[in-house]
């Protein structure tokens, strides 16, 4: 007799303990990571845990009522969704309501204030020349130091861009060309009142004369003869706004610059590195935020700057940036500064000494990683095509979602019990392997969902729970395919151990094809949908992948080990593998007939 040839596959099948040990190590490692991270339960979506619901209303710019259309609304939804959802599974839901409203639902556990800013911020970035600046409100008492009157550094806003900054460059070659406000002297005044008077006169002259950055206004030049009466009125109005502006008042800060167009001069507020509020008069925008080609948060290991936001300009933007810095470099303080203005808030006001021609810039200062990424995200995702006003912000209770979750879990438990009962009745002893595999799959799903919450922002919502319930059927289907292949081999007259090995290749192909179709459907659904439906698709895809892992590393090795036990190998009637109850054919070796001897002459006596 020739011994069967043992290949690589046979060797792997003869050592199922390795596969079981591997999946056991994975379960222990993932569970340990879950407890070490402190996140022992999945993060819940807004429909289960409650959260914040924000209603935003599109407001048309003057003379642009037609801009509020379906195309622009859909674009705004897409940008907002990318801002708050990241990978799309954090379950912040963004959708239109009517023809000009957008509803944003932010789950509990998310920084709702930051999310509100990420959603509603139009991210309108402009580079404007500084015409005048001084400390505002209570900060203006006493004799300010030169650095205080000369401009603020490390500007902060009420938004995610707090603590933004004091330095702009155009690459490594020009990083030393721009110096921040803390390194430059301010207005050479002896008192706050003198400073205010000097700067007010300079700003007035700058506004009345050529509004471009090249205007020499710091020496109190006379107004241009070409200034119109309407221009004088606008200048006087702006001066009045600047005089009464108190940036320490949150309400005044929110109104500063409202209604200003890019081509208008405006007043604005910002905060310096000492946390003091400063007010500004800014000239018309010289560079638009759309001229920024790319923004990225990076950690600068070569300097003490820490986290910075780098910006690369378009070709047109690089020319504008070089032009404004070249003109500003010819002026005296504070007219040699330009303000980086994000939605009417000054986030940085660097000085320049010469034109920056590299086509890139860096905003640096006291950023932490979250702040730097928040600013870079708003700039990278671009400005919203419409202006939105926050109509309402309400807190969503989790009571209704909790009831729905309870009902969903009851439905899932009933389905699971029915599946187990079916397995017990039909497969008997084999149901032990199926139930053990279901428990392993459920445990892995729970642990991974708990880890994905803090990792990628995954939040478990009702559709995701439905996806997990559907996965019970997918997983059970894989077991049934394999068990039926084994039973088919036993019906052909083979003993259990050979049947387990011969059935595996065919069952494996069927399981892989079935799971591939399920995963493909989940992937397509995830790509073409948004919000809660993505939660269903994500959970379905995850559990489908886990089904393959469990079947290969747990179900198959466990059945191989059980086939060596007498209870299963002998075909006990409660094992689910009884050859008699399965209608097995007689063993092939018993059907062979003994060959007769060759016929020869017949002895007459015997005849």
C-alpha positions as CSV (number, residue, x, y, z in Angstrom):
1,X,0.0,0.0,0.0
2,X,1.3,3.4,-0.9
3,X,1.1,6.0,1.9
4,X,-0.8,9.2,1.0
5,X,1.4,12.1,0.1
6,X,1.4,14.8,2.8
7,X,1.6,18.3,1.4
8,X,1.6,21.7,3.0
9,X,-2.1,21.7,3.4
10,X,-2.2,18.3,5.1
11,X,0.5,19.5,7.5
12,X,-1.6,22.5,8.4
13,X,-4.7,20.4,8.9
14,X,-2.9,18.0,11.2
15,X,-2.1,20.9,13.6
16,X,-5.3,22.7,14.3
17,X,-4.0,23.8,17.7
18,X,-1.9,26.4,16.0
19,X,-4.8,28.2,14.5
20,X,-6.8,28.1,17.8
21,X,-3.8,29.4,19.7
22,X,-3.4,32.3,17.1
23,X,-7.0,33.4,17.4
24,X,-6.9,33.1,21.2
25,X,-3.8,35.4,21.3
26,X,-5.6,37.9,19.1
27,X,-8.6,37.9,21.3
28,X,-6.5,38.4,24.5
29,X,-4.5,41.2,22.8
30,X,-7.5,43.1,21.6
31,X,-9.3,42.7,24.9
32,X,-6.2,43.9,26.8
33,X,-6.0,46.9,24.5
34,X,-9.6,47.7,25.1
35,X,-9.2,47.7,28.9
36,X,-5.9,49.6,28.6
37,X,-7.5,52.3,26.5
38,X,-10.3,52.8,29.0
39,X,-13.0,52.4,26.4
40,X,-14.7,49.2,27.4
41,X,-18.0,49.9,25.6
42,X,-18.7,51.0,22.0
43,X,-19.3,54.7,21.5
44,X,-23.0,55.3,20.8
45,X,-24.5,57.5,18.0
46,X,-26.8,60.4,18.6
47,X,-30.0,58.2,18.2
48,X,-28.8,56.0,21.1
49,X,-26.8,58.3,23.4
50,X,-28.3,61.7,22.6
51,X,-26.3,64.7,21.5
52,X,-26.6,68.1,19.8
53,X,-28.8,69.0,16.8
54,X,-27.9,72.2,14.9
55,X,-30.1,73.9,12.3
56,X,-28.2,76.1,9.8
57,X,-30.0,78.5,7.5
58,X,-28.5,79.7,4.2
59,X,-28.4,83.4,4.0
60,X,-27.8,85.0,0.5
61,X,-25.2,87.7,0.0
62,X,-26.5,91.0,-1.3
63,X,-27.8,90.6,-4.8
64,X,-27.0,86.8,-4.8
65,X,-30.4,85.2,-3.9
66,X,-30.0,82.8,-6.8
67,X,-26.9,81.3,-5.2
68,X,-29.1,79.3,-2.8
69,X,-29.8,76.4,-5.1
70,X,-29.7,72.6,-4.8
71,X,-26.2,72.4,-6.2
72,X,-24.7,74.8,-3.7
73,X,-26.7,73.2,-0.8
74,X,-25.5,69.7,-1.7
75,X,-21.9,71.0,-1.9
76,X,-22.2,72.6,1.5
77,X,-23.6,69.3,3.0
78,X,-20.6,67.4,1.5
79,X,-18.0,69.8,2.9
80,X,-19.7,69.9,6.3
81,X,-19.9,66.1,6.3
82,X,-16.2,65.7,5.5
83,X,-15.3,68.2,8.3
84,X,-17.2,66.5,11.1
85,X,-17.2,62.9,10.0
86,X,-13.6,62.2,9.1
87,X,-13.7,58.6,7.9
88,X,-17.5,58.8,7.7
89,X,-18.2,56.5,10.7
90,X,-18.3,58.9,13.6
91,X,-22.1,59.2,12.8
92,X,-22.4,63.0,12.8
93,X,-25.3,63.3,10.4
94,X,-25.6,66.2,7.9
95,X,-28.6,66.6,5.7
96,X,-30.7,69.2,4.0
97,X,-34.2,70.2,5.2
98,X,-36.2,72.1,2.7
99,X,-34.5,74.4,0.2
100,X,-32.2,76.4,2.5
101,X,-31.8,74.6,5.8
102,X,-29.2,72.1,6.8
103,X,-29.6,69.9,9.9
104,X,-26.4,68.6,11.7
105,X,-26.7,66.0,14.4
106,X,-23.6,65.6,16.6
107,X,-23.5,62.6,18.9
108,X,-22.9,62.9,22.6
109,X,-19.2,62.6,23.5
110,X,-18.1,64.8,20.6
111,X,-16.7,68.3,21.3
112,X,-20.0,70.0,20.3
113,X,-18.5,73.5,20.4
114,X,-15.6,72.5,18.1
115,X,-17.9,70.6,15.8
116,X,-20.3,73.6,15.6
117,X,-17.4,75.7,14.5
118,X,-16.2,73.1,12.0
119,X,-19.7,72.9,10.5
120,X,-20.8,76.5,10.3
121,X,-17.4,78.2,9.7
122,X,-17.3,79.4,6.1
123,X,-13.5,79.4,6.4
124,X,-13.2,82.7,4.4
125,X,-9.5,83.5,4.7
126,X,-8.1,86.8,3.7
127,X,-4.7,88.5,3.9
128,X,-5.4,92.2,4.7
129,X,-2.9,95.1,5.4
130,X,-3.0,96.5,8.9
131,X,-3.7,100.2,9.0
132,X,-4.0,100.6,12.8
133,X,-4.0,98.5,15.9
134,X,-4.0,99.0,19.6
135,X,-5.0,97.2,22.8
136,X,-8.7,97.2,23.4
137,X,-11.0,97.7,26.4
138,X,-9.5,97.3,29.9
139,X,-6.2,96.2,28.3
140,X,-5.6,99.7,26.9
141,X,-5.2,101.4,30.3
142,X,-1.8,102.5,31.3
143,X,1.3,102.9,29.1
144,X,1.5,100.1,26.7
145,X,4.8,98.6,25.9
146,X,6.1,98.9,22.4
147,X,5.3,95.3,21.6
148,X,1.7,95.9,22.8
149,X,1.0,98.9,20.7
150,X,2.8,97.5,17.7
151,X,0.6,94.5,17.1
152,X,-0.5,91.2,18.6
153,X,1.2,87.9,18.2
154,X,-0.1,84.5,18.6
155,X,-3.6,85.6,17.7
156,X,-6.4,83.5,19.0
157,X,-10.1,83.4,18.2
158,X,-13.1,81.9,19.9
159,X,-12.8,79.0,17.4
160,X,-10.6,76.0,16.9
161,X,-7.9,78.4,15.8
162,X,-7.3,79.8,19.3
163,X,-3.7,80.5,20.0
164,X,-2.9,81.0,16.4
165,X,0.0,83.0,15.6
166,X,2.7,85.3,14.9
167,X,4.9,84.3,12.1
168,X,4.5,83.8,8.3
169,X,7.2,82.6,5.9
170,X,7.4,81.4,2.4
171,X,9.7,78.4,2.9
172,X,12.9,77.5,4.6
173,X,14.8,80.1,2.6
174,X,12.6,82.9,3.7
175,X,11.6,81.9,7.3
176,X,13.8,84.6,8.8
177,X,12.3,87.3,6.6
178,X,9.2,87.9,8.6
179,X,9.4,88.8,12.2
180,X,6.5,88.6,14.6
181,X,4.9,91.3,16.7
182,X,6.9,90.4,19.8
183,X,10.1,91.1,18.0
184,X,9.3,94.5,16.5
185,X,8.8,97.8,18.1
186,X,5.4,99.4,18.0
187,X,4.2,102.9,17.8
188,X,6.7,105.3,19.5
189,X,4.1,106.8,21.8
190,X,4.5,107.7,25.4
191,X,1.0,106.8,26.4
192,X,-2.1,104.9,25.4
193,X,-3.9,108.0,24.5
194,X,-1.1,109.3,22.4
195,X,-0.8,106.0,20.7
196,X,-4.5,105.9,19.9
197,X,-4.4,109.5,18.5
198,X,-1.4,108.8,16.4
199,X,-2.7,105.5,15.0
200,X,-6.2,106.9,14.5
201,X,-4.8,109.8,12.4
202,X,-2.6,107.4,10.4
203,X,-5.5,105.1,9.8
204,X,-7.7,108.0,8.7
205,X,-5.1,109.2,6.3
206,X,-4.6,105.7,5.0
207,X,-8.2,105.3,4.3
208,X,-8.7,108.7,2.7
209,X,-5.6,108.2,0.5
210,X,-4.7,105.2,-1.7
211,X,-6.2,102.2,0.1
212,X,-3.5,99.9,-1.3
213,X,-0.8,98.5,1.0
214,X,1.7,100.7,-0.7
215,X,0.2,103.9,0.7
216,X,2.5,105.7,3.1
217,X,0.2,106.4,5.9
218,X,2.2,106.0,9.1
219,X,3.6,109.6,8.9
220,X,0.2,111.2,8.9
221,X,0.1,112.2,5.2
222,X,-2.7,114.5,4.1
223,X,-5.9,113.0,2.6
224,X,-5.9,112.5,-1.1
225,X,-7.6,115.3,-3.1
226,X,-9.4,112.6,-5.1
227,X,-11.2,111.2,-2.0
228,X,-15.0,111.6,-2.6
229,X,-17.5,112.8,-0.1
230,X,-18.9,109.3,0.2
231,X,-15.4,108.0,0.8
232,X,-15.0,110.6,3.6
233,X,-18.3,109.4,5.1
234,X,-17.2,105.7,5.0
235,X,-13.9,106.7,6.6
236,X,-15.6,108.6,9.4
237,X,-17.9,105.7,10.0
238,X,-15.1,103.2,10.1
239,X,-13.2,105.5,12.5
240,X,-16.2,105.7,14.8
241,X,-16.6,102.0,14.8
242,X,-12.9,101.6,15.6
243,X,-13.1,104.1,18.4
244,X,-16.0,102.5,20.2
245,X,-15.0,98.9,19.5
246,X,-14.3,96.9,22.7
247,X,-12.8,93.5,21.8
248,X,-13.1,92.3,25.4
249,X,-16.9,92.2,24.8
250,X,-17.9,88.9,23.1
251,X,-20.9,90.5,21.5
252,X,-18.8,93.3,20.1
253,X,-16.3,90.8,18.7
254,X,-19.0,88.8,17.0
255,X,-20.3,92.0,15.3
256,X,-16.9,93.4,14.3
257,X,-16.5,93.3,10.5
258,X,-20.1,92.1,9.8
259,X,-21.2,93.0,6.3
260,X,-17.7,93.8,5.1
261,X,-16.8,92.8,1.6
262,X,-13.3,91.7,0.5
263,X,-12.8,95.1,-1.2
264,X,-13.8,97.1,1.9
265,X,-11.7,98.2,4.8
266,X,-13.0,96.8,8.1
267,X,-12.5,96.6,11.9
268,X,-11.6,93.3,13.5
269,X,-10.4,91.8,16.8
270,X,-7.6,89.5,17.8
271,X,-5.7,88.3,20.8
272,X,-2.0,88.5,21.6
273,X,0.3,86.0,23.3
274,X,-0.5,87.5,26.7
275,X,-4.2,86.9,26.2
276,X,-4.9,90.6,25.7
277,X,-7.5,91.7,23.1
278,X,-6.4,94.1,20.4
279,X,-8.5,95.9,17.8
280,X,-7.6,96.6,14.2
281,X,-8.4,98.7,11.2
282,X,-7.7,96.5,8.2
283,X,-7.4,97.5,4.5
284,X,-9.0,95.7,1.6
285,X,-8.1,92.0,1.1
286,X,-5.0,91.5,-0.9
287,X,-5.0,87.7,-1.0
288,X,-8.0,85.4,-0.9
289,X,-8.3,82.1,0.9
290,X,-9.1,80.5,-2.5
291,X,-5.5,81.3,-3.4
292,X,-4.3,78.8,-0.9
293,X,-3.7,75.5,-2.8
294,X,-3.1,73.3,0.2
295,X,-3.0,73.6,4.0
296,X,-1.5,71.0,6.3
297,X,-0.8,70.6,10.0
298,X,2.8,69.6,10.7
299,X,5.0,69.2,13.7
300,X,8.2,71.2,13.3
301,X,11.0,69.3,15.0
302,X,13.7,71.8,13.9
303,X,12.5,74.7,16.0
304,X,10.5,75.3,19.1
305,X,7.5,76.3,17.1
306,X,5.8,72.9,17.7
307,X,2.7,72.3,15.6
308,X,2.3,74.7,12.7
309,X,0.0,75.1,9.7
310,X,1.8,75.3,6.4
311,X,0.0,76.8,3.3
312,X,1.0,76.5,-0.3
313,X,-0.3,79.1,-2.6
314,X,-1.6,78.7,-6.2
315,X,0.5,80.4,-8.9
316,X,-1.8,83.4,-8.9
317,X,-1.9,83.4,-5.1
318,X,1.9,83.3,-4.9
319,X,2.1,86.4,-7.1
320,X,-0.4,88.2,-4.9
321,X,1.4,87.2,-1.8
322,X,4.7,88.4,-3.1
323,X,3.1,91.7,-4.2
324,X,1.5,92.5,-0.8
325,X,4.6,91.6,1.2
326,X,6.8,93.6,-1.1
327,X,4.6,96.7,-0.7
328,X,4.2,96.3,3.1
329,X,7.9,96.0,3.5
330,X,8.2,99.7,2.4
331,X,6.0,100.9,5.2
332,X,6.6,101.6,8.9
333,X,4.9,99.9,11.8
334,X,2.1,99.0,12.0
335,X,1.5,99.5,8.3
336,X,4.2,96.9,7.5
337,X,2.0,94.2,9.0
338,X,-0.6,92.1,7.2
339,X,-3.4,90.4,9.1
340,X,-4.4,86.8,8.4
341,X,-8.2,87.1,8.9
342,X,-10.4,84.0,9.2
343,X,-14.1,84.8,9.2
344,X,-13.4,88.4,10.4
345,X,-11.1,87.2,13.3
346,X,-7.4,88.1,13.2
347,X,-5.5,84.9,13.8
348,X,-2.0,86.4,13.0
349,X,-0.5,89.8,12.1
350,X,3.2,89.2,11.2
351,X,5.6,92.0,10.2
352,X,7.5,91.7,7.0
353,X,10.8,93.3,6.0
354,X,10.9,92.3,2.4
355,X,8.9,90.5,-0.3
356,X,8.2,86.8,0.3
357,X,8.4,85.1,-3.1
358,X,8.5,81.4,-2.3
359,X,4.8,80.7,-2.9
360,X,4.2,79.2,0.6
361,X,3.6,80.4,4.1
362,X,3.6,79.0,7.6
363,X,1.4,79.9,10.6
364,X,3.1,79.0,13.8
365,X,2.8,79.7,17.5
366,X,1.2,78.0,20.4
367,X,-0.8,75.4,18.5
368,X,-1.5,72.0,19.9
369,X,-2.2,69.2,17.4
370,X,-6.0,69.5,17.6
371,X,-6.0,73.2,16.9
372,X,-3.5,72.9,14.0
373,X,-5.5,70.2,12.4
374,X,-8.7,72.1,12.9
375,X,-7.4,75.1,11.0
376,X,-5.8,73.1,8.3
377,X,-9.0,71.1,7.8
378,X,-11.1,74.2,7.3
379,X,-8.6,75.6,4.8
380,X,-8.1,72.3,3.0
381,X,-11.8,71.6,2.6
382,X,-12.4,75.1,1.3
383,X,-15.0,77.7,1.8
384,X,-18.6,76.9,1.9
385,X,-20.4,78.1,-1.2
386,X,-23.0,79.8,0.9
387,X,-23.1,81.8,4.1
388,X,-25.0,80.1,7.0
389,X,-26.6,81.4,10.1
390,X,-27.2,79.2,13.1
391,X,-30.9,79.2,13.6
392,X,-31.1,76.8,16.6
393,X,-29.1,74.5,18.7
394,X,-31.0,71.8,20.7
395,X,-30.0,68.9,22.9
396,X,-31.3,65.5,21.8
397,X,-32.4,63.1,24.5
398,X,-31.4,59.5,24.3
399,X,-34.6,58.2,25.8
400,X,-36.3,57.4,22.5
401,X,-33.1,55.9,21.1
402,X,-32.7,53.8,24.3
403,X,-36.1,52.3,23.8
404,X,-35.4,51.6,20.2
405,X,-32.1,50.0,21.1
406,X,-33.8,47.9,23.7
407,X,-36.3,46.7,21.2
408,X,-33.6,46.0,18.7
409,X,-31.5,44.0,21.2
410,X,-34.6,42.0,22.1
411,X,-35.2,41.3,18.4
412,X,-31.6,40.3,18.0
413,X,-31.7,38.0,21.1
414,X,-34.9,36.3,19.8
415,X,-33.3,35.8,16.4
416,X,-30.1,34.4,18.0
417,X,-32.2,32.0,20.2
418,X,-34.1,30.8,17.2
419,X,-30.9,30.1,15.3
420,X,-29.4,28.2,18.3
421,X,-32.6,26.1,18.6
422,X,-32.5,25.3,14.9
423,X,-28.9,24.2,15.2
424,X,-29.6,22.1,18.3
425,X,-32.5,20.3,16.6
426,X,-30.9,19.8,13.2
427,X,-27.2,19.5,14.0
428,X,-27.3,18.3,17.6
429,X,-23.7,17.9,18.8
430,X,-22.3,20.0,15.9
431,X,-24.3,22.9,17.4
432,X,-21.7,23.2,20.1
433,X,-19.1,24.1,17.5
434,X,-21.5,26.6,15.8
435,X,-22.5,28.3,19.1
436,X,-18.9,28.5,20.2
437,X,-18.0,30.1,16.9
438,X,-20.9,32.6,17.2
439,X,-19.7,33.6,20.7
440,X,-16.1,34.1,19.4
441,X,-17.4,36.2,16.5
442,X,-19.6,38.3,18.8
443,X,-16.8,38.9,21.2
444,X,-14.4,40.0,18.5
445,X,-17.1,42.3,17.1
446,X,-17.7,44.0,20.5
447,X,-14.0,44.5,21.3
448,X,-13.2,45.9,17.9
449,X,-16.2,48.3,17.9
450,X,-15.1,49.5,21.4
451,X,-11.6,50.2,20.0
452,X,-12.8,51.8,16.8
453,X,-14.7,54.5,18.8
454,X,-11.6,56.4,20.0
455,X,-9.5,55.3,17.0
456,X,-11.5,56.4,14.0
457,X,-14.6,57.9,15.6
458,X,-16.9,54.9,15.0
459,X,-20.3,55.3,16.7
460,X,-22.8,52.5,17.2
461,X,-26.3,53.6,16.0
462,X,-29.5,51.7,15.3
463,X,-28.7,50.8,11.7
464,X,-25.3,49.5,12.9
465,X,-27.0,47.3,15.4
466,X,-29.2,46.0,12.5
467,X,-26.0,45.3,10.6
468,X,-24.7,43.2,13.5
469,X,-28.0,41.3,13.7
470,X,-27.8,40.5,10.0
471,X,-24.3,39.3,10.5
472,X,-25.6,36.5,12.8
473,X,-27.3,35.0,9.7
474,X,-24.1,35.4,7.6
475,X,-21.9,33.7,10.2
476,X,-24.4,30.9,10.8
477,X,-24.6,30.4,7.0
478,X,-20.9,29.7,6.8
479,X,-21.1,27.0,9.5
480,X,-24.0,25.4,7.7
481,X,-22.2,25.3,4.4
482,X,-19.2,23.5,6.0
483,X,-21.3,21.1,8.1
484,X,-23.4,20.1,5.1
485,X,-20.2,19.4,3.1
486,X,-19.0,17.1,5.9
487,X,-22.3,15.3,6.1
488,X,-22.3,14.8,2.3
489,X,-18.9,13.1,2.6
490,X,-20.3,10.8,5.3
491,X,-23.2,9.9,3.1
492,X,-20.7,8.8,0.5
493,X,-19.5,6.2,3.0
494,X,-16.4,8.0,4.4
495,X,-15.5,8.1,8.0
496,X,-15.5,11.4,9.9
497,X,-11.9,12.4,9.9
498,X,-11.4,12.0,6.1
499,X,-14.8,13.6,5.6
500,X,-13.8,16.7,7.6
501,X,-10.7,17.2,5.5
502,X,-12.2,16.4,2.1
503,X,-15.2,18.7,2.7
504,X,-13.1,21.7,3.6
505,X,-11.8,22.8,0.2
506,X,-15.3,22.8,-1.4
507,X,-16.8,24.5,1.7
508,X,-14.0,27.1,1.8
509,X,-14.6,28.2,-1.8
510,X,-18.3,28.6,-1.2
511,X,-17.8,30.5,2.0
512,X,-15.3,32.9,0.5
513,X,-17.5,33.6,-2.5
514,X,-20.5,34.2,-0.3
515,X,-18.6,36.5,2.0
516,X,-17.0,38.4,-0.9
517,X,-20.5,39.2,-2.3
518,X,-21.7,40.4,1.1
519,X,-18.5,42.5,1.7
520,X,-18.8,44.0,-1.8
521,X,-22.4,45.0,-1.2
522,X,-21.4,46.6,2.1
523,X,-18.5,48.5,0.5
524,X,-20.7,49.9,-2.3
525,X,-23.4,50.9,0.2
526,X,-20.8,52.6,2.4
527,X,-19.4,54.6,-0.6
528,X,-22.7,55.8,-2.1
529,X,-24.5,56.6,1.2
530,X,-24.0,59.0,4.1
531,X,-24.9,59.2,7.8
532,X,-26.7,56.3,9.5
533,X,-26.8,54.0,6.5
534,X,-23.0,54.1,6.4
535,X,-23.1,52.7,10.0
536,X,-25.1,49.8,8.7
537,X,-22.7,49.2,5.8
538,X,-19.6,49.6,8.0
539,X,-20.9,47.1,10.6
540,X,-21.9,44.6,7.9
541,X,-18.5,44.8,6.2
542,X,-16.7,44.4,9.5
543,X,-18.7,41.4,10.6
544,X,-18.3,39.8,7.2
545,X,-14.5,40.0,7.5
546,X,-14.6,38.6,11.0
547,X,-16.7,35.7,9.7
548,X,-13.9,34.7,7.4
549,X,-11.4,34.9,10.3
550,X,-13.6,32.9,12.7
551,X,-14.4,30.1,10.2
552,X,-10.7,29.7,9.1
553,X,-9.0,30.1,12.5
554,X,-11.7,28.7,14.9
555,X,-14.6,26.7,13.3
556,X,-12.4,24.5,11.0
557,X,-9.7,23.7,13.6
558,X,-12.3,23.0,16.3
559,X,-14.2,20.6,14.1
560,X,-10.9,18.9,13.2
561,X,-10.2,18.4,16.9
562,X,-13.7,17.2,17.6
563,X,-13.5,14.7,14.8
564,X,-10.8,12.9,16.9
565,X,-13.2,12.5,19.8
566,X,-15.0,9.2,20.1
567,X,-18.4,10.9,20.5
568,X,-18.2,12.4,17.0
569,X,-15.9,9.8,15.3
570,X,-18.2,6.9,16.2
571,X,-21.2,8.6,14.7
572,X,-23.2,8.9,18.0
573,X,-26.8,9.5,17.2
574,X,-26.6,12.9,19.1
575,X,-23.5,14.0,17.4
576,X,-25.3,15.1,14.3
577,X,-23.1,12.9,12.2
578,X,-24.8,9.5,12.6
579,X,-24.2,7.7,9.3
580,X,-27.4,5.7,9.6
581,X,-29.6,8.8,10.2
582,X,-27.8,10.6,7.3
583,X,-28.6,7.7,4.9
584,X,-24.9,6.8,4.4
585,X,-24.0,4.3,1.7
586,X,-22.1,1.1,2.8
587,X,-18.4,1.6,3.0
588,X,-16.8,1.3,-0.4
589,X,-14.5,-1.6,0.7
590,X,-17.6,-3.7,1.6
591,X,-19.1,-3.4,-1.8
592,X,-16.1,-5.1,-3.5
593,X,-16.8,-8.7,-4.5
594,X,-14.2,-11.5,-4.1
595,X,-12.8,-12.4,-7.5
596,X,-13.7,-16.0,-8.7
597,X,-10.9,-18.4,-9.7
598,X,-10.4,-18.9,-13.4
599,X,-12.6,-21.6,-15.0
600,X,-10.9,-25.0,-15.7
601,X,-11.8,-28.7,-16.7
602,X,-14.6,-30.2,-14.7
603,X,-14.0,-33.5,-12.9
604,X,-16.5,-36.1,-14.1
605,X,-16.9,-37.4,-10.6
606,X,-17.8,-34.0,-9.3
607,X,-20.3,-33.6,-12.1
